[in-house]
Amino acid sequence: MNALSDRIRQGEFGQPYTSDYVFDESITTALVRTTRIDRAVEVGRIILGYEAKKVPPLARMVYVNEGIFSKAWENFGSPKFKDKKLSFTDHTILVQMKELGIETLASLDSGFDGFVSRVF
């Protein structure tokens, strides 16, 4: 585990959240980069937790519902975001953060800069 995930687990930034879209991207990326399903499963267990190994969930899961999807889609084509080239998943993250009152995002993606406070 890296230092940032340790800080997240220790609660330095408050209650951590992730979404089903981020979970999907994470395990898919692990599978594509390693071509190993066991590595993708390992990433999933880090996020969701793994009771057999006494690994607690990294974050509380929130789900992209119809309202979040619609707002993210509206933002995706908005001139406000045209120079940022954020993915649709990135837009769902921004909408969820706004709706949940979350101000800080743990991300390596500098595309979020200027929209939310980011730790990396």
C-alpha angles and dihedrals in degrees: 000000000000129000094259094054089048090053090048092050090050090057097244091145098036125248108358120220135189132177136232088247092054090046090052092049092047098053093039091052091049091051095047095046097045101025085218122120091199090061091049090050090049091054090049091051091051089055099038097032127243116238095194090061094036092244110152120216113276093219145359111266119236122185132226105242130186094272094051090045092052095048091046091050091050090051093045091069096035119120087227089072102032096106095046098064092209117177121244088254089054089055091051088053092053092049092048091048091053094047093048095042093242114158104178128061126194103217142131089213110106089193087087092061112115092027103060139002109267133202121194 
